């Protein structure tokens, strides 16, 4: 299994509507992206979160499935409008 964890610090121009759109779009990957087993998102409530407030965890069957997701057209469409609004941090590992 391959785990992909991401978290965002939102830039000031990110509206609440855009934050909700990000959540909706990410959850919509479930059942569409081959090899994506589970998608979880939520607000980071850690007092040591460093300003990263939006967090997600995705489980893939393996690293190959994750790599296919990374270049999948619906993921690329999300990144096109989302990347200008966030300072992202990602952690990936295999279990």
LONU-984899 format. One record per residue (C-alpha): residue number from 0; residue in one letter; x, y, z. Coordinates in steps of 0.02 Angstrom, whole numbers, plus 50000, padded with zeros to 5 digits. Layout:
<recs>
k,r,u,v,w
NUM,a,X,Y,Z .
...
</recs>
This chain:
<recs>
k,r,u,v,w
0,x,50000,50000,50000 .
1,x,50058,50177,49962 .
2,x,50010,50325,50072 .
3,x,50003,50504,50009 .
4,x,49983,50642,50140 .
5,x,49963,50824,50092 .
6,x,49932,50984,50186 .
7,x,49907,51164,50131 .
8,x,49938,51336,50198 .
9,x,49810,51442,50107 .
10,x,49864,51605,50028 .
11,x,49760,51760,50070 .
12,x,49668,51757,49902 .
13,x,49594,51584,49939 .
14,x,49411,51613,49977 .
15,x,49304,51497,50082 .
16,x,49214,51446,49922 .
17,x,49379,51394,49842 .
18,x,49430,51298,49997 .
19,x,49265,51204,49990 .
20,x,49289,51174,49804 .
21,x,49459,51095,49841 .
22,x,49380,50978,49968 .
23,x,49240,50931,49849 .
24,x,49357,50903,49701 .
25,x,49478,50797,49802 .
26,x,49340,50687,49873 .
27,x,49272,50665,49696 .
28,x,49431,50570,49648 .
29,x,49365,50421,49746 .
30,x,49294,50291,49627 .
31,x,49369,50381,49476 .
32,x,49557,50363,49500 .
33,x,49612,50182,49474 .
34,x,49701,50110,49625 .
35,x,49641,50246,49745 .
36,x,49575,50148,49894 .
37,x,49531,50285,50017 .
38,x,49525,50475,50028 .
39,x,49515,50573,50190 .
40,x,49523,50761,50212 .
41,x,49500,50877,50359 .
42,x,49559,51028,50453 .
43,x,49728,51014,50538 .
44,x,49696,51049,50722 .
45,x,49873,51017,50785 .
46,x,49946,51160,50887 .
47,x,50110,51119,50799 .
48,x,50036,51127,50624 .
49,x,50143,51273,50566 .
50,x,49998,51361,50483 .
51,x,49951,51211,50375 .
52,x,49764,51200,50398 .
53,x,49694,51087,50260 .
54,x,49755,50907,50265 .
55,x,49722,50747,50172 .
56,x,49773,50566,50171 .
57,x,49753,50453,50021 .
58,x,49785,50266,50013 .
59,x,49834,50186,49848 .
60,x,49858,50004,49803 .
61,x,50041,50037,49765 .
62,x,50165,50169,49709 .
63,x,50123,50141,49526 .
64,x,49940,50185,49560 .
65,x,49996,50344,49648 .
66,x,50111,50391,49504 .
67,x,49967,50367,49381 .
68,x,49857,50477,49492 .
69,x,49990,50613,49496 .
70,x,49973,50638,49307 .
71,x,49788,50592,49289 .
72,x,49691,50727,49194 .
73,x,49569,50763,49336 .
74,x,49711,50783,49460 .
75,x,49803,50898,49339 .
76,x,49643,51002,49317 .
77,x,49633,51023,49507 .
78,x,49815,51075,49520 .
79,x,49795,51204,49383 .
80,x,49682,51315,49488 .
81,x,49735,51256,49663 .
82,x,49925,51275,49661 .
83,x,49920,51466,49648 .
84,x,49816,51469,49808 .
85,x,49920,51359,49923 .
86,x,50089,51324,49998 .
87,x,50085,51134,49992 .
88,x,50181,51004,50089 .
89,x,50175,50820,50041 .
90,x,50232,50660,50125 .
91,x,50230,50493,50034 .
92,x,50277,50321,50096 .
93,x,50247,50138,50066 .
94,x,50184,50014,50195 .
</recs>
